[in-house]
Each structure stands twice: as structure tokens, then as C-alpha cells.
Amino acid sequence: MAKPIGSSPIFSLFVMFSLLYPGSSQTIPNERKTWCIANPLASNSALAANIEYICSQLDCGSINPKGPCFEPNSRMHHASFAMNLYYQANGRHLADCNFINSGLVSLIDPSYGNCSFHSGGGLADEEPSETWCVAKPGTSDELLQLNINFACNLVDCNATHSGGVCYYPATLINHASYAMNLYYQITGRKKSNCNFRETSLIVSSDPSYGNCSYPCFTVQ
């Protein structure tokens, strides 16, 4: 049975965040079509907490077994769907895609196959001045590894190696996202350099977490 919303510790943390950072109530311009996805660096416990919090309030039937968004059956994918549902339902405020720094605002539609990630607003005419490239939630391990192999042949991926500042969480989606973003930044942040066989998303929120920094280079 879902917990009463007011008694949830996650709810209390979200309320605290809103009180501490009142400026984060900023809304994405209505003409910009945006989505909310889980940060590849987010822990499984954070993703599980997000799913529990959101699905106690909104209909998450699409990520239940036999739902159109159940596969791939991973917390990263299910959390992304739920977090976007919450973000859209609450008016697409930046704070509604924070989730204690475990959410990212995407400028590219994460939908795939029969799984649709809804978004209000129209398509964006221009991208923000700072953008990053991350792996699309739901991408297969095989494709993530191919992306790592490709990018790391061209950029320095030592940060994601054992002992590196971005090694943890030791997941393919985290390591792929770091490598893909580094390639995207070094090659001038062109949209075509964050495609990776349509397994990537351009985000306007910094994915950096803890000591792991995702670079964002200034485009001349």
C-alpha cells in the first residue's frame, strides 16, 4: 500500500529543497519542449525512492509488467519515466526535475517504440548555452558498450576506470554517459556528435555528481 504523501521521508526532502532553493521554481519557457530523465550517476536507492514517491501520487501503470514502458526492466528506465511524469504533471518547473540532484532536463525526446514520454510545450528553437550529452535510459548494454568503445578510442576515459573519480556507480550507463559527453564536448557540442545511433540525449542540467565532473566546454 502506498504511504500517505505527507508522511513520506522523500516528500519531506522535496519540500525542504523547495524551501531552501525558492529560485528553482523557475519554469522552462512554454515554447520549449523538455523532458525529465534520471541522472546516469544516480544510485539505485535514489532511483527506487523516486519511483516510490512519484507512483504514490501518479499513475505509473505504463512501467508495470505488460505496460508499454516496462521493458527494459531497469530502475534507471522506470525512474526516468516516472520522473518525467511528475515533471510534466507539475508544470515543468526546474525544481520538479531535481529529485535531490538525481534528475536531468532533456532537450531530446526519450520516447522509443511504443513507450511515449509526454511533454508539454513546442519544440525548442535554440539550445541553452550549456548542454551535456548522456546515454538514453533504456539503451541496451550492448549498445552502451559500443558507445564506450567508440568514444574512448578518441577521448581520455581514465576517469571511469577503476580508481577514477567517475568510476562509481560502476554501471555501463554511467561510464557510457561520461565518455559520450566528453566526445560531444571535444567535438564542439554539435547535435550530430550526440547521436550515437539514437541512444543519447542532450540535457541542459549538469550531470556532475560528487567528485565526478562532466565537462562543458565553451563553443567559440
Backbone as ProteinMPNN parsed JSONL, in Angstrom:
{"seq_chain_A": "MAKPIGSSPIFSLFVMFSLLYPGSSQTIPNERKTWCIANPLASNSALAANIEYICSQLDCGSINPKGPCFEPNSRMHHASFAMNLYYQANGRHLADCNFINSGLVSLIDPSYGNCSFHSGGGLADEEPSETWCVAKPGTSDELLQLNINFACNLVDCNATHSGGVCYYPATLINHASYAMNLYYQITGRKKSNCNFRETSLIVSSDPSYGNCSYPCFTVQ", "coords_chain_A": {"N_chain_A": [[0.858, -1.199, 0.0], [0.525, 2.214, -0.806], [2.342, 4.815, 0.839], [0.979, 7.48, 2.868], [1.205, 10.672, 1.382], [2.192, 12.94, 2.773], [3.613, 11.743, 4.879], [5.846, 10.622, 3.871], [9.384, 10.221, 3.835], [10.847, 11.026, 1.618], [9.17, 12.877, 0.431], [9.299, 14.883, 2.368], [11.949, 15.69, 2.082], [11.843, 16.753, -0.509], [10.16, 18.928, -0.082], [11.757, 20.385, 1.665], [13.879, 21.005, -0.046], [12.606, 22.745, -1.851], [12.034, 24.869, -0.166], [14.555, 25.719, 0.603], [15.667, 26.447, -1.816], [14.206, 28.612, -3.347], [14.348, 29.878, -5.835], [14.393, 27.858, -7.656], [11.929, 27.358, -8.628], [11.577, 28.19, -11.12], [10.168, 28.135, -14.367], [10.449, 26.185, -17.333], [10.537, 27.813, -20.48], [7.387, 28.059, -22.212], [7.412, 27.499, -24.933], [9.425, 25.734, -25.279], [10.128, 22.38, -25.657], [10.516, 19.931, -23.34], [11.912, 17.259, -21.341], [12.122, 15.089, -18.459], [14.67, 13.136, -17.105], [16.344, 10.379, -15.433], [19.427, 10.915, -13.761], [22.373, 9.474, -15.003], [24.29, 8.981, -13.07], [22.949, 8.56, -10.74], [22.164, 6.75, -7.75], [20.955, 3.357, -7.195], [19.32, 3.248, -4.957], [18.412, 5.871, -4.713], [16.992, 6.115, -7.113], [15.006, 4.178, -6.711], [13.671, 5.328, -4.556], [12.665, 7.62, -5.785], [10.857, 6.5, -7.622], [9.031, 5.276, -5.872], [8.024, 7.513, -4.474], [6.84, 9.099, -6.523], [5.041, 7.343, -7.789], [3.229, 6.92, -5.819], [1.555, 8.964, -6.088], [0.909, 9.436, -8.77], [-0.213, 7.855, -11.844], [1.51, 5.109, -12.634], [1.224, 3.015, -14.361], [2.216, 2.378, -16.881], [4.808, 1.446, -16.573], [4.533, -0.921, -15.324], [4.499, -4.567, -15.302], [3.713, -5.823, -18.524], [3.008, -3.316, -19.335], [3.493, -0.591, -21.705], [5.957, 0.596, -21.297], [7.478, -1.009, -19.702], [9.662, -2.635, -20.388], [13.029, -1.712, -21.181], [13.535, -3.63, -18.233], [14.564, -1.948, -15.878], [15.773, 0.002, -13.124], [16.773, 2.518, -13.734], [15.537, 3.163, -16.175], [12.749, 2.9, -15.513], [12.571, 4.772, -13.434], [13.18, 7.115, -14.848], [10.958, 7.345, -16.562], [8.898, 7.69, -14.658], [9.779, 10.004, -13.308], [9.694, 11.897, -15.345], [6.955, 11.92, -15.764], [6.056, 13.09, -13.386], [7.349, 15.583, -13.525], [6.155, 16.73, -15.816], [3.449, 16.761, -15.002], [3.484, 18.597, -12.963], [3.981, 21.036, -14.092], [6.435, 21.488, -15.318], [8.531, 22.803, -13.919], [11.885, 23.69, -13.03], [12.663, 22.753, -10.53], [11.053, 20.561, -10.265], [12.29, 18.602, -11.625], [14.476, 17.866, -10.209], [14.84, 16.192, -7.908], [16.505, 15.775, -5.643], [19.028, 16.175, -6.84], [19.102, 14.056, -8.663], [17.92, 14.107, -11.117], [17.666, 15.076, -14.611], [17.158, 17.624, -17.045], [16.019, 17.032, -20.231], [16.568, 17.838, -23.663], [15.861, 16.378, -25.777], [13.573, 14.009, -27.004], [12.918, 11.213, -25.009], [11.384, 9.054, -25.743], [10.612, 5.798, -27.095], [9.971, 3.142, -29.404], [6.903, 1.751, -28.502], [6.719, 3.143, -26.191], [5.954, 6.108, -24.757], [7.146, 9.242, -23.787], [5.671, 11.847, -22.412], [5.448, 15.384, -23.209], [4.864, 18.816, -22.488], [4.442, 21.951, -24.249], [6.162, 23.406, -27.135], [8.526, 22.561, -29.768], [11.929, 23.362, -29.145], [13.49, 26.343, -30.284], [16.127, 27.192, -30.032], [19.074, 25.93, -28.427], [20.058, 25.856, -24.936], [22.857, 27.729, -23.543], [24.649, 26.08, -22.236], [25.159, 22.669, -22.49], [24.921, 19.102, -22.167], [25.816, 15.704, -22.983], [24.246, 12.621, -22.628], [23.709, 9.093, -22.031], [20.821, 7.484, -23.306], [18.156, 6.544, -21.231], [17.259, 3.142, -20.952], [18.702, 2.166, -23.05], [20.359, -0.61, -24.519], [22.754, -2.836, -22.955], [24.639, -3.766, -24.749], [24.72, -1.793, -26.794], [25.495, 0.406, -25.242], [28.076, -0.391, -24.519], [29.286, -0.429, -27.033], [29.217, 2.305, -27.572], [30.93, 3.253, -25.592], [33.332, 2.01, -26.413], [33.727, 3.264, -28.887], [33.854, 6.078, -28.249], [35.908, 6.157, -26.342], [38.109, 5.491, -27.762], [38.836, 7.822, -28.806], [38.808, 9.842, -26.927], [39.924, 10.69, -23.566], [39.233, 8.392, -21.227], [39.931, 7.805, -18.633], [38.87, 8.635, -16.204], [36.683, 7.041, -15.726], [37.691, 4.597, -15.21], [38.742, 1.937, -12.96], [39.289, 3.237, -9.766], [39.172, 5.802, -10.692], [37.67, 9.132, -10.657], [35.102, 9.074, -11.611], [34.305, 6.483, -11.632], [32.439, 5.179, -10.015], [28.834, 5.376, -9.941], [29.48, 1.964, -10.793], [28.466, 1.345, -13.514], [27.35, 0.545, -16.827], [25.816, 2.526, -18.083], [26.504, 4.871, -16.761], [29.305, 5.033, -17.251], [29.283, 5.06, -20.04], [27.836, 7.421, -20.516], [29.579, 9.37, -19.501], [31.772, 9.111, -21.251], [30.532, 9.603, -23.729], [29.672, 12.224, -23.377], [32.116, 13.556, -23.108], [33.201, 13.182, -25.642], [31.275, 14.564, -27.144], [31.615, 17.186, -26.154], [34.313, 17.765, -26.824], [34.229, 17.695, -29.57], [32.919, 19.977, -30.261], [30.273, 20.272, -29.431], [28.189, 19.64, -31.249], [24.971, 18.734, -32.485], [24.894, 16.402, -33.987], [27.008, 14.995, -32.962], [26.147, 14.007, -30.642], [24.572, 11.723, -31.008], [24.921, 8.889, -31.482], [23.802, 6.495, -32.656], [21.155, 7.065, -32.075], [20.974, 6.694, -29.323], [21.288, 8.495, -27.324], [20.945, 11.545, -25.364], [20.555, 15.078, -25.33], [21.107, 17.199, -22.675], [20.129, 19.868, -20.467], [20.825, 20.167, -17.886], [23.414, 19.921, -15.527], [25.146, 16.924, -15.325], [27.055, 16.283, -13.432], [28.322, 14.913, -10.37], [29.014, 14.661, -6.963], [32.444, 14.045, -6.71], [32.741, 13.63, -9.354], [33.043, 15.139, -12.361], [31.346, 16.34, -15.136], [32.487, 17.614, -18.012], [31.88, 20.818, -19.609], [32.396, 22.477, -22.377], [33.148, 25.723, -23.647], [31.684, 26.928, -26.569], [33.145, 28.339, -29.316]], "CA_chain_A": [[0.0, 0.0, 0.0], [1.316, 3.444, -0.884], [2.365, 5.62, 2.056], [0.406, 8.829, 2.728], [2.222, 11.552, 0.809], [2.778, 13.807, 3.781], [4.454, 11.023, 5.816], [6.999, 10.07, 3.166], [10.619, 10.996, 4.054], [11.258, 11.632, 0.342], [8.343, 14.075, 0.281], [9.835, 15.906, 3.265], [13.169, 16.211, 1.485], [11.474, 17.609, -1.635], [9.647, 20.174, 0.479], [12.918, 21.113, 2.188], [14.613, 21.549, -1.197], [11.857, 23.882, -2.39], [12.141, 25.988, 0.763], [15.925, 26.2, 0.606], [16.026, 26.988, -3.118], [12.974, 29.138, -3.929], [14.557, 30.249, -7.231], [14.286, 26.693, -8.505], [10.562, 27.234, -9.132], [11.575, 28.698, -12.489], [9.547, 27.257, -15.342], [11.012, 26.18, -18.677], [9.636, 28.542, -21.378], [6.344, 27.209, -22.755], [7.676, 27.087, -26.3], [10.486, 24.731, -25.276], [9.667, 21.029, -25.317], [11.545, 19.319, -22.499], [11.564, 16.044, -20.61], [12.945, 14.835, -17.282], [15.192, 11.77, -17.043], [17.22, 10.109, -14.292], [20.856, 11.125, -13.953], [23.083, 8.187, -15.042], [25.102, 8.831, -11.869], [22.094, 8.345, -9.567], [22.242, 5.411, -7.153], [19.731, 2.559, -7.261], [18.447, 3.595, -3.834], [17.774, 7.152, -5.055], [16.016, 5.85, -8.168], [13.884, 3.462, -6.102], [12.928, 6.299, -3.748], [11.923, 8.477, -6.714], [9.738, 5.723, -8.147], [8.049, 5.108, -4.794], [7.414, 8.806, -4.195], [6.001, 9.546, -7.638], [3.967, 6.402, -8.101], [2.216, 7.001, -4.768], [0.696, 10.094, -6.436], [0.533, 9.423, -10.176], [-0.429, 6.535, -12.445], [2.722, 4.572, -13.248], [0.858, 1.739, -14.97], [2.986, 2.097, -18.096], [6.056, 0.741, -16.267], [4.202, -2.196, -14.712], [4.578, -5.666, -16.269], [2.777, -5.745, -19.655], [2.848, -1.923, -19.744], [4.315, -0.29, -22.885], [7.278, 1.107, -20.91], [8.08, -1.899, -18.705], [10.985, -3.025, -20.881], [13.851, -2.629, -20.394], [13.155, -3.686, -16.823], [15.666, -1.425, -15.068], [15.385, 1.146, -12.29], [17.127, 3.747, -14.442], [14.491, 3.434, -17.159], [11.469, 3.105, -14.832], [12.642, 6.055, -12.717], [13.114, 8.193, -15.84], [9.569, 7.501, -16.989], [8.122, 8.244, -13.546], [10.237, 11.369, -13.036], [9.141, 12.753, -16.393], [5.517, 12.024, -15.5], [5.924, 14.065, -12.3], [7.816, 16.865, -14.063], [5.127, 17.26, -16.713], [2.209, 16.976, -14.26], [3.634, 19.741, -12.059], [4.193, 22.28, -14.819], [7.785, 21.566, -15.883], [9.454, 23.677, -13.196], [13.197, 23.07, -12.882], [12.707, 22.041, -9.248], [10.304, 19.308, -10.397], [13.181, 17.604, -12.223], [15.713, 17.844, -9.436], [14.831, 14.934, -7.162], [17.733, 15.746, -4.845], [20.136, 16.089, -7.8], [19.118, 12.791, -9.409], [17.193, 14.282, -12.372], [18.232, 15.947, -15.64], [16.214, 18.102, -18.057], [16.456, 16.633, -21.569], [16.045, 18.6, -24.798], [15.537, 15.385, -26.798], [12.511, 13.099, -26.577], [13.43, 9.88, -24.653], [10.444, 8.012, -26.167], [11.111, 4.773, -28.016], [8.977, 2.109, -29.687], [5.548, 2.088, -28.04], [6.817, 3.85, -24.906], [5.921, 7.543, -25.02], [7.417, 10.185, -22.703], [4.902, 13.05, -22.756], [5.985, 16.703, -22.873], [4.111, 19.989, -22.888], [5.221, 22.946, -24.978], [6.552, 23.111, -28.507], [9.938, 22.269, -29.946], [12.795, 24.499, -28.857], [14.158, 26.948, -31.437], [17.555, 27.251, -29.757], [19.517, 25.225, -27.242], [20.704, 26.694, -23.915], [24.285, 27.94, -23.789], [25.383, 24.944, -21.689], [24.474, 21.389, -22.685], [25.723, 17.898, -21.977], [25.317, 14.526, -23.695], [24.189, 11.432, -21.771], [23.07, 7.926, -22.639], [19.367, 7.43, -23.181], [17.681, 5.453, -20.376], [16.654, 2.067, -21.727], [19.644, 1.671, -24.052], [20.864, -1.938, -24.173], [24.148, -2.895, -22.537], [25.463, -3.958, -25.946], [24.916, -0.504, -27.444], [26.283, 1.238, -24.337], [29.479, -0.804, -24.632], [29.76, 0.056, -28.333], [29.442, 3.745, -27.435], [32.157, 3.4, -24.795], [34.468, 1.627, -27.25], [33.926, 4.29, -29.904], [34.274, 7.36, -27.671], [37.17, 6.047, -25.602], [39.202, 5.428, -28.734], [39.093, 9.186, -29.254], [38.946, 10.741, -25.779], [40.532, 10.095, -22.377], [38.177, 7.881, -20.341], [40.537, 7.309, -17.395], [38.034, 8.965, -15.043], [35.704, 5.971, -15.498], [38.396, 3.357, -14.897], [38.82, 1.637, -11.532], [40.069, 4.24, -9.049], [38.896, 7.116, -11.252], [36.666, 9.894, -9.909], [33.761, 8.792, -12.153], [34.124, 5.023, -11.755], [31.166, 4.84, -9.37], [28.437, 3.97, -9.904], [30.151, 1.141, -11.808], [27.436, 0.884, -14.442], [27.632, 0.895, -18.216], [25.153, 3.77, -18.484], [27.306, 5.968, -16.227], [30.573, 5.105, -17.975], [28.981, 5.472, -21.414], [27.432, 8.828, -20.498], [30.774, 10.195, -19.322], [32.551, 9.06, -22.494], [29.759, 10.246, -24.791], [29.685, 13.669, -23.145], [33.454, 14.064, -23.389], [33.297, 13.23, -27.106], [30.379, 15.648, -27.578], [32.227, 18.471, -25.804], [35.558, 17.961, -27.558], [33.93, 17.887, -30.999], [32.224, 21.24, -30.494], [28.862, 20.223, -28.997], [27.255, 19.57, -32.368], [23.911, 17.753, -32.24], [25.236, 15.139, -34.64], [28.007, 14.303, -32.155], [25.448, 13.383, -29.509], [23.523, 10.871, -31.574], [25.288, 7.535, -31.069], [22.757, 5.56, -33.113], [19.93, 7.468, -31.377], [20.982, 6.16, -27.953], [21.761, 9.562, -26.44], [20.086, 12.706, -25.15], [21.191, 16.329, -24.945], [20.451, 17.7, -21.469], [20.519, 21.224, -20.063], [21.197, 20.104, -16.469], [24.754, 19.365, -15.352], [25.074, 15.583, -14.719], [28.132, 16.09, -12.46], [27.837, 14.428, -9.074], [30.124, 14.409, -6.054], [33.732, 14.413, -7.28], [32.729, 13.333, -10.785], [32.654, 16.327, -13.112], [31.096, 16.209, -16.571], [32.908, 18.908, -18.564], [31.07, 21.537, -20.587], [33.324, 23.42, -22.991], [32.566, 26.886, -24.326], [31.762, 26.86, -28.027], [33.554, 29.638, -29.857]], "C_chain_A": [[0.888, 1.241, 0.0], [1.231, 4.213, 0.428], [1.626, 6.922, 1.821], [1.506, 9.795, 2.313], [2.916, 12.363, 1.884], [3.727, 13.102, 4.724], [5.704, 10.474, 5.167], [8.239, 10.897, 3.451], [11.099, 11.65, 2.767], [10.473, 12.909, 0.116], [8.907, 15.209, 1.129], [11.097, 16.522, 2.692], [12.864, 17.126, 0.314], [10.95, 18.952, -1.147], [10.8, 21.026, 0.977], [13.703, 21.746, 1.054], [13.923, 22.793, -1.732], [11.978, 25.104, -1.496], [13.537, 26.59, 0.741], [16.306, 26.886, -0.689], [14.786, 27.515, -3.819], [13.137, 29.518, -5.386], [14.362, 29.092, -8.176], [12.865, 26.45, -8.976], [10.436, 27.757, -10.552], [10.989, 27.668, -13.442], [10.276, 27.345, -16.671], [10.049, 26.946, -19.582], [8.661, 27.612, -22.085], [6.648, 26.707, -24.158], [8.728, 25.99, -26.379], [9.94, 23.372, -24.829], [10.784, 20.335, -24.553], [10.989, 18.113, -21.771], [12.484, 15.932, -19.398], [13.379, 13.371, -17.297], [16.058, 11.62, -15.802], [18.671, 10.361, -14.687], [21.554, 9.759, -13.973], [23.937, 7.927, -13.819], [24.276, 8.515, -10.622], [22.203, 6.901, -9.072], [20.915, 4.679, -7.288], [18.768, 2.926, -6.143], [17.722, 4.91, -4.105], [16.697, 6.939, -6.114], [14.786, 5.152, -7.607], [13.022, 4.409, -5.273], [12.102, 7.22, -4.641], [10.689, 7.766, -7.248], [8.64, 5.604, -7.095], [7.292, 6.409, -4.532], [6.424, 9.201, -5.289], [4.799, 8.636, -7.833], [2.951, 6.268, -6.969], [1.213, 8.112, -5.082], [0.135, 10.009, -7.852], [0.428, 7.996, -10.7], [0.817, 6.083, -13.189], [2.462, 3.235, -13.933], [1.694, 1.377, -16.181], [4.286, 1.358, -17.821], [5.805, -0.536, -15.477], [4.357, -3.304, -15.742], [3.422, -5.594, -17.271], [2.466, -4.308, -20.069], [3.796, -1.606, -20.895], [5.721, 0.196, -22.549], [7.953, 0.23, -19.854], [9.492, -2.315, -19.11], [11.734, -1.798, -21.413], [13.539, -2.507, -18.904], [14.34, -3.268, -15.952], [15.173, -0.227, -14.268], [15.666, 2.465, -12.992], [16.013, 4.132, -15.416], [13.16, 3.735, -16.475], [11.46, 4.44, -14.085], [12.538, 7.22, -13.696], [11.684, 8.429, -16.296], [8.749, 8.172, -15.893], [8.497, 9.696, -13.276], [9.724, 12.344, -14.099], [7.649, 12.966, -16.193], [5.262, 13.1, -14.442], [6.265, 15.474, -12.789], [6.76, 17.513, -14.952], [3.859, 17.628, -15.936], [2.277, 18.216, -13.377], [4.054, 21.022, -12.767], [5.583, 22.507, -15.365], [8.648, 22.659, -15.249], [10.786, 22.949, -13.043], [13.281, 22.251, -11.591], [11.998, 20.697, -9.32], [11.076, 18.247, -11.159], [14.514, 17.622, -11.503], [15.85, 16.532, -8.691], [16.153, 14.744, -6.408], [18.922, 15.416, -5.743], [20.213, 14.763, -8.548], [18.352, 12.883, -10.727], [17.901, 15.245, -13.308], [17.125, 16.369, -16.6], [16.784, 17.783, -19.433], [15.795, 17.499, -22.632], [15.648, 17.683, -25.949], [14.546, 14.39, -26.208], [13.087, 11.712, -26.258], [12.527, 8.734, -25.123], [11.115, 7.022, -27.118], [10.004, 3.744, -28.231], [7.579, 2.566, -29.312], [5.547, 2.845, -26.726], [6.958, 5.345, -25.167], [6.17, 8.33, -23.735], [6.743, 11.501, -23.093], [5.686, 14.311, -22.422], [5.023, 17.777, -23.329], [5.012, 20.94, -23.659], [5.535, 22.505, -26.389], [8.029, 22.792, -28.578], [10.776, 23.525, -29.74], [13.442, 25.015, -30.139], [15.671, 26.938, -31.249], [17.871, 26.463, -28.493], [20.074, 26.206, -26.221], [22.198, 26.79, -24.191], [25.136, 26.788, -23.264], [24.567, 23.679, -21.853], [25.467, 20.255, -22.501], [25.072, 16.751, -22.751], [25.356, 13.328, -22.747], [23.503, 10.296, -22.517], [21.573, 7.94, -22.356], [18.966, 6.276, -22.263], [16.979, 4.385, -21.231], [17.552, 1.527, -22.82], [20.225, 0.336, -23.593], [22.331, -1.866, -23.764], [25.073, -3.035, -23.739], [25.757, -2.616, -26.63], [25.721, 0.456, -26.559], [27.768, 0.906, -24.455], [30.071, -0.349, -25.965], [30.066, 1.555, -28.277], [30.718, 4.025, -26.646], [33.379, 3.114, -25.665], [34.775, 2.719, -28.28], [34.512, 5.564, -29.299], [35.654, 7.258, -27.035], [38.365, 5.768, -26.505], [39.654, 6.824, -29.139], [39.297, 10.179, -28.112], [39.496, 9.971, -24.586], [39.438, 9.691, -21.387], [38.725, 7.384, -19.01], [39.673, 7.578, -16.166], [37.036, 7.864, -14.721], [36.372, 4.629, -15.236], [38.454, 3.155, -13.382], [39.767, 2.6, -10.835], [39.851, 5.645, -9.559], [37.744, 7.8, -10.537], [35.243, 9.631, -10.405], [33.516, 7.296, -12.323], [32.784, 4.584, -11.156], [30.074, 5.828, -9.751], [29.026, 3.19, -11.075], [29.107, 0.507, -12.722], [27.805, 1.312, -15.855], [27.017, 2.229, -18.599], [25.905, 4.985, -17.934], [28.586, 6.13, -17.033], [30.354, 5.553, -19.42], [28.633, 6.956, -21.463], [28.64, 9.738, -20.369], [31.562, 10.264, -20.625], [31.841, 9.8, -23.618], [29.769, 11.762, -24.627], [31.051, 14.26, -23.477], [33.664, 14.187, -24.903], [32.476, 14.405, -27.654], [31.008, 17.017, -27.321], [33.45, 18.755, -26.678], [35.304, 18.242, -29.032], [33.012, 19.077, -31.249], [30.752, 21.267, -30.161], [27.883, 20.334, -30.168], [26.214, 18.492, -32.082], [24.273, 16.389, -32.812], [26.268, 14.34, -33.857], [27.445, 13.838, -30.822], [24.265, 12.609, -30.066], [23.747, 9.421, -31.183], [24.182, 6.523, -31.384], [21.442, 5.795, -32.372], [19.82, 6.86, -29.983], [21.4, 7.222, -26.941], [20.755, 10.698, -26.356], [20.957, 13.915, -24.821], [20.41, 16.907, -23.773], [20.976, 19.082, -21.125], [20.826, 21.306, -18.576], [22.55, 19.413, -16.364], [24.669, 17.996, -14.672], [26.127, 15.353, -13.637], [27.576, 15.74, -11.083], [29.02, 14.121, -8.178], [31.429, 14.913, -6.657], [33.812, 14.17, -8.776], [32.186, 14.533, -11.566], [32.502, 16.003, -14.595], [31.435, 17.554, -17.211], [31.866, 19.503, -19.513], [31.957, 22.637, -21.148], [32.578, 24.545, -23.689], [32.765, 26.746, -25.827], [32.078, 28.244, -28.555], [32.663, 30.031, -31.046]], "O_chain_A": [[1.882, 1.304, 0.723], [0.175, 4.258, 1.059], [1.629, 7.434, 0.701], [2.617, 9.738, 2.839], [4.144, 12.451, 1.884], [4.577, 13.757, 5.328], [6.55, 9.906, 5.857], [8.203, 12.122, 3.337], [11.7, 12.723, 2.813], [11.027, 13.911, -0.336], [8.987, 16.352, 0.678], [11.304, 17.731, 2.797], [13.521, 18.152, 0.137], [11.259, 19.993, -1.726], [10.833, 22.235, 0.749], [14.147, 22.888, 1.165], [14.582, 23.788, -2.033], [12.021, 26.235, -1.981], [13.7, 27.805, 0.846], [17.146, 27.786, -0.7], [14.347, 26.919, -4.803], [12.155, 29.489, -6.127], [14.181, 29.298, -9.376], [12.601, 25.454, -9.65], [9.347, 27.774, -11.126], [11.278, 26.476, -13.338], [10.677, 28.427, -17.097], [8.839, 26.75, -19.468], [9.033, 26.518, -22.511], [6.205, 25.624, -24.542], [8.905, 25.379, -27.433], [9.363, 23.248, -23.749], [11.886, 20.173, -25.077], [9.779, 17.958, -21.604], [13.51, 16.608, -19.328], [12.555, 12.475, -17.479], [16.458, 12.611, -15.191], [19.085, 10.057, -15.806], [21.354, 8.961, -13.058], [24.282, 6.778, -13.543], [24.837, 8.233, -9.563], [22.318, 5.963, -9.861], [19.871, 5.305, -7.474], [17.553, 2.923, -6.337], [16.547, 5.05, -3.766], [15.613, 7.515, -6.024], [13.657, 5.483, -7.972], [11.795, 4.31, -5.281], [10.97, 7.565, -4.301], [9.608, 8.35, -7.32], [7.462, 5.807, -7.39], [6.069, 6.406, -4.387], [5.295, 9.594, -4.995], [3.676, 9.104, -8.018], [1.934, 5.591, -7.122], [0.163, 8.21, -4.446], [-0.983, 10.457, -8.107], [0.917, 7.053, -10.078], [1.141, 6.613, -14.252], [3.371, 2.417, -14.071], [1.869, 0.196, -16.483], [4.827, 0.711, -18.718], [6.75, -1.17, -15.009], [4.349, -3.026, -16.941], [2.281, -5.331, -16.889], [1.742, -4.091, -21.042], [4.81, -2.285, -21.051], [6.591, 0.209, -23.42], [8.889, 0.67, -19.186], [10.403, -2.343, -18.282], [11.122, -0.931, -22.037], [13.309, -1.412, -18.391], [15.028, -4.106, -15.368], [14.256, 0.475, -14.693], [14.898, 3.418, -12.865], [15.6, 5.29, -15.471], [12.505, 4.721, -16.814], [10.458, 5.156, -14.101], [11.873, 8.214, -13.4], [11.243, 9.573, -16.407], [7.995, 9.108, -16.159], [7.621, 10.529, -13.04], [9.364, 13.479, -13.787], [7.136, 14.061, -16.423], [4.357, 13.922, -14.591], [5.55, 16.433, -12.498], [6.505, 18.712, -14.846], [3.263, 18.678, -16.178], [1.248, 18.82, -13.075], [4.442, 21.991, -12.114], [5.891, 23.604, -15.831], [9.396, 23.352, -15.939], [10.812, 21.722, -12.937], [13.895, 21.185, -11.565], [12.293, 19.794, -8.539], [10.597, 17.126, -11.328], [15.562, 17.416, -12.116], [16.858, 15.838, -8.824], [16.817, 13.713, -6.519], [19.71, 14.514, -5.458], [21.286, 14.385, -9.019], [18.148, 11.868, -11.393], [18.643, 16.123, -12.866], [16.253, 15.567, -16.933], [17.89, 18.206, -19.768], [14.62, 17.85, -22.524], [15.156, 18.149, -26.977], [14.671, 13.983, -25.053], [13.685, 11.088, -27.135], [12.863, 7.567, -24.925], [12.052, 7.361, -27.841], [9.192, 3.505, -27.337], [7.122, 3.626, -29.741], [4.481, 3.159, -26.196], [7.956, 5.794, -25.73], [5.498, 8.119, -22.725], [7.201, 12.187, -24.006], [6.484, 14.327, -21.485], [4.434, 17.684, -24.406], [6.226, 20.74, -23.71], [5.222, 21.386, -26.794], [8.71, 22.756, -27.553], [10.367, 24.622, -30.122], [13.887, 24.232, -30.978], [16.414, 26.701, -32.202], [17.034, 26.345, -27.599], [20.523, 27.288, -26.598], [22.739, 26.018, -24.983], [26.225, 26.539, -23.781], [23.419, 23.612, -21.413], [26.677, 20.423, -22.656], [23.903, 16.835, -23.125], [26.388, 13.055, -22.134], [22.806, 10.516, -23.508], [21.133, 8.362, -21.287], [19.389, 5.142, -22.488], [16.198, 4.711, -22.125], [17.211, 0.532, -23.46], [20.548, 0.168, -22.417], [23.059, -0.959, -24.169], [26.172, -2.48, -23.744], [26.898, -2.338, -27.0], [26.533, 1.231, -27.064], [28.614, 1.8, -24.487], [31.228, 0.069, -26.021], [31.047, 2.018, -28.858], [31.487, 4.923, -26.989], [34.345, 3.878, -25.658], [35.936, 3.055, -28.514], [35.532, 6.071, -29.766], [36.474, 8.166, -27.171], [39.509, 5.808, -26.053], [40.715, 6.995, -29.738], [39.893, 11.239, -28.308], [39.529, 8.74, -24.596], [38.794, 10.549, -20.783], [38.054, 6.615, -18.321], [39.737, 6.829, -15.19], [36.585, 7.751, -13.581], [35.684, 3.624, -15.058], [38.239, 4.095, -12.617], [40.912, 2.766, -11.255], [40.299, 6.602, -8.926], [36.932, 7.142, -9.886], [34.279, 9.931, -9.7], [32.626, 6.888, -13.069], [32.089, 3.734, -11.712], [30.356, 7.02, -9.875], [29.069, 3.681, -12.203], [28.895, -0.706, -12.703], [28.488, 2.317, -16.053], [27.618, 2.992, -19.356], [25.937, 6.028, -18.586], [28.92, 7.238, -17.453], [31.14, 6.331, -19.961], [29.087, 7.67, -22.357], [28.724, 10.763, -21.046], [31.972, 11.342, -21.053], [32.471, 10.54, -24.375], [29.861, 12.499, -25.608], [31.136, 15.341, -24.06], [34.232, 15.168, -25.383], [32.939, 15.142, -28.524], [30.94, 17.904, -28.172], [33.599, 19.856, -27.208], [36.081, 18.95, -29.672], [32.399, 19.184, -32.312], [30.045, 22.19, -30.565], [26.876, 21.038, -30.084], [26.536, 17.454, -31.504], [23.996, 15.354, -32.205], [26.395, 13.132, -34.061], [28.18, 13.335, -29.972], [23.12, 12.807, -29.66], [22.858, 8.788, -30.614], [23.699, 5.805, -30.509], [20.708, 4.853, -32.076], [18.725, 6.549, -29.514], [21.816, 6.894, -25.83], [19.836, 10.798, -27.169], [21.966, 13.797, -24.126], [19.195, 17.085, -23.86], [22.113, 19.429, -21.445], [21.062, 22.395, -18.053], [22.795, 18.42, -17.049], [24.169, 17.907, -13.551], [26.097, 14.313, -12.979], [26.507, 16.206, -10.688], [29.933, 13.4, -8.581], [31.52, 16.07, -7.068], [34.829, 14.467, -9.402], [31.015, 14.89, -11.44], [33.412, 15.463, -15.224], [30.734, 18.538, -16.973], [31.081, 18.784, -20.131], [32.236, 23.621, -20.464], [31.505, 24.335, -24.254], [33.871, 26.48, -26.298], [31.362, 29.206, -28.275], [32.854, 31.095, -31.635]]}, "name": "protein", "num_of_chains": 1, "seq": "MAKPIGSSPIFSLFVMFSLLYPGSSQTIPNERKTWCIANPLASNSALAANIEYICSQLDCGSINPKGPCFEPNSRMHHASFAMNLYYQANGRHLADCNFINSGLVSLIDPSYGNCSFHSGGGLADEEPSETWCVAKPGTSDELLQLNINFACNLVDCNATHSGGVCYYPATLINHASYAMNLYYQITGRKKSNCNFRETSLIVSSDPSYGNCSYPCFTVQ"}
